[in-house]
Amino acid sequence: MSPRRKLFIRAFVVFCLLVGIVFGSTAVNLARIQLVDSEQYKKQAEKNQLHDTEISAERGIIYDANGTVLAKSASVWKVYIKPSEIENEDFKNDLCRKLSAIIGVDFDDIKEKADRNKYAYLVLKRQVEFEEKERVAEFLTQYYSYTVTSVNKKGETVTSEKKIYYSSAIGIDPDVKRYYPYGTLAANVIGFTGTDDVGRLGVELKYDTTLTGTPGRIITAQNGKSDVMSREYETVYDPVQGTSLVLTIDEVIQRYLEDSLEQVYVDSKGVGAYGVVMDVDTGAILAMASMGNFDLNTPQSLTDEEEEALYKEYPDEEERAKARNELLYAKWRNFIVSDSYEPGSVFKIITAAAAVEENVLSDNFSYNCTGKIKVADRTIKCHDRDGHGSQDLKHGLMNSCNPLFITVGQALGKEKFFEYFEAFGFTEKTGIDLPAEPTPVAGVNYHAYDSMGLVELSSSSFGQSFQVTPIQMVTAISAVANGGYLMTPYVVARQIDANGNVISETQPNIRRQVISEETSAEIADMMEGVVTSGTGKNAYVSGYRVAGKTGTSQKLGSDGEYVASFGCFAPANDPEIAVLILVDEPEGQINGGQICTPVAAQVVEKTLEYMGVERQYNDKELEKLDTLTPSLVSKETEEAVSLLEEKGFEVKIVGEGETVISQMPAYNQPVPQNGIIVLYTENNFERVTVEVPDLTQMTLSMANKYALSAGLNIKISGNALNEGEIISYSQSIEPGETVEYGSTVTVYFKSNTGVSDFA
């Protein structure tokens, strides 16, 4: 074979090998693409061919116990930009500048996203309201025009106008926003969501997964230029709303609590005022509030006064931002659940219950209080420096006597005291379905059993030297009220679907029985004495038997800072609700018996009335009871006057007619005995009006005298058992307001004598 032919054959073989390798590798690649990686490439193709937009799902609705909407999602929009579609730099700058003015987002922020040209979809603003969305929609119909200069085939310079529609780079998608119709109401309980629609606080956070719905999608075909094609290629998957919640919180009772707390918060100048109302039989929370408050619709906002104070105190921007966040977190924090405090004398309820249950005191137990007691190497004083003298357990509770309760605690002994401390739930979480409940830590929040000596036992027995959370305390008070059953508190009653069908319902949970029903009844009787004759007398409510205990505790490690408190339940003979009121660091009056009891009285009275609990008056209360106005319209004037004077009313006649045309107060309205009734005897006669005087800082008789002289009736609210001691501190109608002659003004009274439990 010739050398030339051999060379040809070799070249052919090499060529065949090369072709085989190329086609072989191509075949292998095709097999890998079609058989192994087919799904990956299919998804990539779909991604290029389809435009997938997520539709945010509405969160479940949050209702109060009566079906009132407390939190609801509504349809809004989000504005997005498509950076990968923007090629012209001048167009980009023009777009960013104009859009910034429309949606209120900083130019630099929009420009930063517009420059990220590898992205096809970046959100510029969420939760855009309708009017703003319409302005954006109008903007999308407009275009940017610019001149392009080019040279044609003839070598001539040609200019032409080009248009780029803003809609090529900007779009609008559906979004949702959370609304809170009542703003500040139950803010710390309900909580709020962030701009990402994720719960940040309260129920919104605790039940975030439950409330969150399933997002929907809009899938549309797009061409090679990534432009969306016609709607015939569009597929829509509707979002599914999240599960809704029905709370145990009653909007009406919540308002009663918040209104009363707001007043004491302002008057006491404390750093906070807090309260909770619990159903003693179930553990359901009917109301829970913290003051100062914030608006759930604008949780990041501070008042103008707060902002101004921050600017004055923190000139440095970074320090000011830090201080601002701390102030916001303090507002958001649910004190009732998340913070601990020294319970003070309210805890004496627990010590007394343990002593009665264990029968450690003799039937004729008596203790002589001299104003102080020696414990180991120290002397502990009573708030009454002169001493209470001889008293039994009931009067020791009524007088809030520290030495007596130290003696009771020592009689119980370390083992039994700690046993009941544990049993009433002070060493564990309550299990309430709200976030951020801390776990009590031995040696930090309370004295560990192993390290509890005589001094620690003694101080603990009257509520000092340890801390509890308010939710622990009110749960323990409820156990004393309901026959000894420690309940798990809760705020969510039911979970329901979009059609109102119940998905799940919370059942009351008894954690354990702590004391017997007999002990419960005995302690209730003692606590009622605290309100009728002891330091809690300002919690008295006519017709409702209130059982309670005052507390005033010095904050651990503080220099003269106190927490005033009052815990109670009512009616004492058949408890329905437990109430705990606290004021943190009050100024001026610091005792719970001075500032917390009137708040509790208002909340108890209004709540029990609202719940339809019938009043049961004793003989003394019946003597002072308001009377209902008779029907006088259409009666002869002389007959009406005679009837009223027989009943002891003061009568004012307006007009010279012989028949009563109208009356003030109207028929069947409560009027104090010897009150004023106005009779109008002529049609279209001008109503008589008066200016309301200042009726505060007066005794009962003085306030009544001033009101009558002004032509007004007064309704007495608050402590009316000890008339010689009580002073008015508030009124329902502001001084200086003009009202109709014969109107009724509610005047609130309290005593400042014999209500102190701390000195």
LUMTITOR-233387 format. One record per residue (C-alpha): x, y, z; residue in one letter. Coordinates in steps of 0.001 Angstrom, whole numbers, plus 500000, padded with zeros to 6 digits. Each point is the difference from the previous one (the first is absolute). Layout:
XYZA/...
***
This chain:
500000500000500000M/501376503348499007S/500922502521502692P/497426502418498600R/497183497512500438R/501142499165503537K/499895503699500865L/496484500295498588F/498769497015502016I/501496501408503193R/498446503367499368A/496623498380499354F/500206497984503222V/500865503126501999V/497142501846498330F/497556497194500844C/501210499951503575L/499536503746500316L/496544499846498442V/499111497089502279G/501191501839503070I/498099503175499078V/496776498169499107F/500393497679502969G/500380502819502469S/497091501803498351T/497868496879500317A/500983499592503647V/499180503649500668N/496645499671498262L/499253496902502044A/500952501804503205R/497908503043499095I/496966497950498906Q/500133497217502560L/501975501150503045V/499650503799500183D/496743500337498098S/498027501401502972E/502631502635500689Q/499990501250496414Y/496249499769499833K/499707502255503032K/502529502404498518Q/498028500144496768A/496768500571501891E/501693502739501995K/500986501722496772N/496603499423498396Q/497776500693503034L/499573502993502288H/499053498829503516D/498541502591502423T/499109499139503593E/496681501303501359I/500256500650503727S/497386498182502068A/497924501850502563E/500743499114503602R/497187498656502104G/497757502531501741I/500364500588503740I/496668500468501792Y/499166500904503572D/497778497708502094A/496836501510498458N/501104499893496365G/501277503579499778T/502851500210497477V/503260500972501706L/502394499223497122A/499272499456496322K/501956499852496754S/498996502029496957A/501113500097496377S/502768502457499133V/502782499948497403W/503760499868499650K/502074501876497438V/502928498156498414Y/502781500751497512I/501543497822497259K/503684501050499917P/500943497516497273S/497621501801497618E/501695503389500404I/502780500730497507E/499835503758499561N/501772501827502843E/498151503286499458D/496680498144500046F/501040498340503270K/500779503317501687N/496781501576498757D/497978496999501167L/501556500001503479C/499493503735500467R/496336500020498974K/499083496803501837L/501653501262503177S/497634502972500040A/496972497753499461I/500602497230502562I/502065501908502545G/503034497703499828V/503406501668500003D/501559500465496530F/503245498327501062D/498149496906501254D/498153499607496693I/503158500664498008K/501950497381501993E/497470497335499017K/499724501235496413A/503777499541499619D/499798496292500900R/499553499067496323N/500242496245500536K/496640499994501789Y/496659499808498252A/497777500844503026Y/500744502127503084L/497328501450502302V/500264503751500533L/497082500525502381K/497477497738501707R/496523500645501371Q/499192502828497593V/496514501441500521E/497431500465497211F/500564503703499274E/503756499567499784E/499586496897497843K/497818502015497594E/502718502650499694R/502517497282499146V/497583498467497472A/499632503396498317E/503793500332499912F/500281496624498234L/497979501325497047T/502642502661499399Q/503321499709498233Y/503489501430499818Y/501015501433496632S/503499500618498725Y/501754500803496713T/502167497461498163V/502551501146497437T/501202497564497292S/501591499923496508V/497982498445497169N/501286498081496965K/500494503233498120K/502293501278502716G/497458502548501201E/499534500820503713T/496448499195501041V/498222500730503309T/496938498138501253S/497795500088503113E/499898496851502171K/497552499125502794K/500446497749503007I/496830499395501994Y/500487500003503768Y/497889496844500142S/502908498141498391S/501986500413503209A/497369500505502734I/497056497852501047G/497270499621502647I/499087496739501740D/497348499146502610P/501026500185503670D/498292499964503413V/500145502292503007K/498937499460503595R/497503502456501487Y/499086500448503663Y/496627501801500173P/500376500982503667Y/503599501246499823G/501375499848503528T/497430497585501465L/501657496903501526A/503134500871498017A/502425497895502069N/497682496987499792V/499072500134496300I/503448500996498737G/500769501052496439F/501631498794496779T/502979501341498096G/499971501134496383T/500680496368499094D/496639499086501623D/501739497921502677V/498884500296503633G/502302502078502173R/498218500134503369L/497165498554502063G/497444497652498474V/501223500954496518E/503382498499500905L/498890497067502157K/497479498795497405Y/501898501195496918D/500011496577498306T/496272499562500666T/499050503472498761L/502217499848496890T/498134498922496882G/501200498177496871T/501222502404497276P/498434499877496536G/501791500353496664R/499513501617496600I/501901498091497314I/500235501708496601T/501846499157496790A/502742502389498879Q/501828500364496694N/503707500012499283G/500224503643501078K/498442499098503365S/496840501949499114D/496783498549501415V/497755498491497344M/496189500187499833S/497702498802502816R/498994496847498102E/503307498560501176Y/499408501048503637E/499239497589502871T/498880501292503399V/500187498047503270Y/497987501876502634D/501567500561503430P/498440498312503042V/499292502127503048Q/501605498955503284G/498101498619502979T/498168502629502050S/500128500333503786L/497295500868502527V/501571501456503134L/498782499858503580T/500630503769500122I/496725501923500187D/500284503363498272E/497586501642502481V/501825498764503125I/503321500852498356Q/498810503593499604R/498921500169503634Y/503453498850501061L/501942502258497653E/497962503119500801D/500528499528503748S/503710499204499592L/500525503029497773E/498719502279502750Q/502228498560502744V/502962499973497589Y/499613503735499466V/499168500858503614D/502737497884501611S/502725501049497539K/501241496403500170G/502170498378497349V/497163497590499266G/496546498855501070A/498868496432499372Y/496928497867500514G/498391496653499246V/496493498580500401V/499644496211500153M/497044497610500091D/500766498162503253V/498294496757498973D/501618499518496593T/503207502058499941G/498728501934496958A/501473503506499791I/497167502502499569L/502262503060499848A/503728500734500206M/501628503396499596A/503246501926500354S/500320503795500160M/501616501899498267G/498560498649496867N/500651500008496255F/497965499818496788D/500170496613498269L/499561501666496602N/503152502078500539T/502050497996502515P/503266501683499038Q/498705503479500828S/500626502037503122L/498064503038501134T/501302503441499033D/500904500613503655E/502017496774500167E/501814500757496748E/500797503520501206E/501333498657503304A/502267497555498131L/501436502788497840Y/500753502082503064K/501562497177501991E/501924498273497191Y/501562502429497502P/501986497133498450D/497926498309497289E/501237496480500780E/499353500335503719E/496589501492499295R/499058497072497743A/501044497554502706K/498013501860502663A/497010500170497679R/500027496225499509N/500242499427503738E/497007502266500539L/498000498116497365L/500907496602501470Y/498900501229503431A/496604501001498559K/499597496684498188W/500968497864502998R/497070498284501720N/500772500685503664F/497263497655501255I/501601496980498321V/503660500855499485S/501127502044503008D/500443499115503639S/499469502160503073Y/500027499743503798E/496386499097500900P/500149501537503457G/497047499601502328S/497694498528497324V/502028496815500514F/498716499805503588K/496910498365498482I/502174497002499090I/501675499796503412T/496619500197501716A/498510497307497728A/502916497632500683A/499734500556503766A/496242499343500047V/500304496947497749E/502747498519502180E/498235501040503222N/503252501262501508V/498242502674502104L/497863499227503008S/496311500917499999D/500680502801502470N/503149501220498255F/500869503586500861S/503104502066499372Y/500967503237501715N/501614502356497484C/502330502534501622T/501062501529496682G/503048497801499440K/501316496461500294I/503469498534500522K/501086497454497375V/503452498507500499A/502423502935500018D/497634502616498607R/496843501901500918T/497120500125497510I/497505502818500494K/496253500147499466C/498612502830497858H/498196501113503175D/502984501004502121R/497837500143503148D/498759496454499405G/496541498532499438H/499720498440503428G/498266496660500486S/498434498527496844Q/499009496694498449D/500859498844496468L/496988501734498420K/500798503365501564H/503680499521499241G/499042499686496309L/497632502980500247M/502768502107501581N/502733498524497758S/502162499322503036C/503523498871499045N/501090498638503421P/496869497853500220L/500638498457496587F/503650499403500831I/498728498064503010T/497551498065497800V/502752499222497466G/502259498707502756Q/497129497876501351A/499633498460496532L/503712499305499815G/502305499963497011K/498787496655498605E/496278500775500039K/500458503593498869F/502005498907496972F/497513497192499291E/497167502534499631Y/502248502478498198F/500507497281497389E/496390498812500052A/498657503500499247F/502214500058496894G/502734502482500918F/502882497717498948T/498684499316496494E/498435501662496993K/496219500347500018T/499866498674496424G/498009502943498663I/499788500002496198D/501922503249499549L/503683500374499107P/502923500952502242A/498829498514503292E/503223499511501974P/500872496857501945T/500541500794503712P/503526499194501132V/500800498841503537A/502533502265501637G/499151502801497549V/496244500581500116N/499351498210503272Y/501941498415502851H/501099496467499202A/498837497482502590Y/503542499027500995D/501057503595500606S/496835501151501787M/500855500925503569G/497918501606502736L/500474503528498630V/499035498963496436E/496968498075501277L/498910502979502092S/500347502590497230S/498309497706497475S/497017499465502287S/498887503632499538F/500913500238496292G/503480501527499954Q/503454498840498793S/498682498004497006F/498208500710496723Q/497031498597498111V/498294500925496738T/496579501677500180P/498466497085498066I/501321497600502660Q/498510502164502741M/496531500390498506V/499892496261499219T/500809499256503652A/497307502474501167I/497500498254497727S/500917496672501613A/499200501468503421V/496670501235498589A/498768496918498127N/500342497336502677G/503725499440499721G/500443499035496338Y/503076501361498225L/498985500599496380M/502025500520496830T/499283503545498773P/499229500437496299Y/499002502694497497V/498881497974496946V/496597498389500440A/499508498480496525R/501568499564496591Q/497546500284497098I/500169499725496216D/498849502588497451A/496417498701500236N/499882500265503776G/500336496275500635N/501815499164503236V/503318498263499344I/501063499779503633S/498829501352503342E/502021500639503148T/498782497993502967Q/500647501340503526P/502949498161501499N/500290499307503730I/503698499690500803R/499341498817503569R/497953500713503096Q/502075502027502431V/497661500558502947I/496617498631501025S/496697501715499274E/499592500573503746E/503320501860500190T/499073501939496877S/496761501211501630A/501778500938503235E/502673502049498226I/497306501696497891A/498290501105503215D/503276501420501327M/500671501802496719M/496507501493500027E/500869501457503407G/503019501694498409V/497591501892497721V/497253500765502497T/502218501006502926S/503691499703499069G/502610501461497673T/497895499143496936G/496963502100500928K/500328502113496839N/499097496899497980A/496526499954501532Y/497151499769497471V/496421500411501211S/498032496799499398G/503002497901498973Y/502017498231502661R/503672500461499118V/502782497877501540A/503477501423499594G/503448500791501293K/502157503083499600T/503734499960499375G/502851502497499979T/503472498618499442S/503411501579499745Q/501715498916496800K/503008497774500585L/503258501913499727G/498223503344499586S/500328503200501942D/496483500974501033G/498141498606496966E/496783498088500576Y/497365497873498331V/496455500615501218A/497484497214499424S/496605498592500871F/498663496527499312G/496366499059500475C/497069497857498902F/496245500567499992A/497335499299501039P/501732498639503107A/497227497489500715N/499794498713496405D/503114501123498102P/499783500745496279E/503085502085499275I/503446500661501435A/501680503372499447V/503612501061500522L/501054503662499707I/503615501226500195L/501666503415499769V/503761499998499525D/501977502751501741E/497135502354500893P/500796503482501262E/498335501572503017G/497582497411501314Q/501732496628499696I/497723497578501862N/497883497479498135G/497122500825502347G/500129503614498859Q/500453499780496227I/499221496445498801C/496833499239501969T/497870502740498363P/501006498689496568V/499035496453500963A/496679501226501397A/499090501677496707Q/500994496947497961V/498147497571502296V/496816502078500077E/499792500587496255K/500997496433499117T/497513498311502312L/497229502333498833E/500894499186496382Y/500015496274500780M/496518500294501498G/501032499041503535V/497227501175502315E/500898502304502872R/499230498850503518Q/499594502993502301Y/500248499859503769N/497747502109502232D/502505502846500289K/500400500160496214E/496248499904499455L/499618503097502179E/502278501958497657K/498783498455496766L/499072502288497116D/496318500043499079T/498513499804496514L/498145503019498655T/496223499530499677P/498152500679496752S/498732503572500232L/499291500917496376V/496281500826499371S/499311500395503709K/498543503215501362E/502842502228501160T/498686500316503546E/499526496221500275E/503527499347498729A/501526502503502438V/498063498525502909S/501112496474499086L/503677501001499787L/500012502002503207E/498460497055501856E/502979497908498847K/502447502681501199G/501071501317496584F/500824503610499260E/497846501253497116V/500647502706497425K/497127501028497693I/500773501572496623V/497053501735498324G/496510500913501134E/498030497102498533G/497621497859501990E/501266496675498597T/503486498448500010V/501338499831496426I/503409498439500817S/502251499302502945Q/503706499920500818M/501268497401500918P/497727497898497804A/497733497242501279Y/501623497036501782N/503435501605500330Q/501968499643503269P/500009503126502130V/501509500418503475P/497630500386502903Q/498993503664500422N/501239500661496467G/498736502546497470I/497339499394497342I/499106502645497396V/496449500186498608L/499411501752496671Y/496391501156499561T/500057501769496636E/500897498785496506N/503132501386498343N/501138501510503276F/503765500523500024E/501767497353502061R/501674501309503137V/503752499394500102T/502682500354502669V/503785499929500176E/501451496980501790V/502040501027503047P/503196498318501183D/498771497378502467L/503384498411500786T/501914500169503301Q/496723500187501920M/498297497934502658T/496818498185499013L/497706502534501678S/501907502952498536M/499943498581496444A/496282499291500311N/499360503532501260K/501977501637497165Y/498305497834497388A/496495500781501256L/500734503711500142S/501102499814496358A/496831498127499035G/501665496605499528L/499587496513501409N/503006497929500988I/500474496261499830K/502473498728502576I/502583497477498810S/502754498392502011G/500522499835503743N/496828501187501729A/500223497901503171L/501938502535502057N/498445503343499132E/502118502009502419G/503239498834498378E/499244500007496289I/501029502730497575I/498933500388496361S/502822499586497498Y/498326499921496584S/496719500751498209Q/498351498709496826S/499367503451498467I/502868502459499869E/499663503260501965P/498881502878497802G/497926497882497605E/496438501114499333T/497255497445500688V/496256500027500457E/498652500981503403Y/499255496823501988G/502695497899498295S/501879497392502012T/503755500182500550V/501806496898501286T/502465500970502716V/502694497539501081Y/501024499819503652F/502843498367501875K/501560500036503434S/503612500804500797N/499652498880503614T/500796496447501061G/500842498808496491V/503805499980500186S/501871496693500134D/503496501438499617F/501812502753501857A/
***
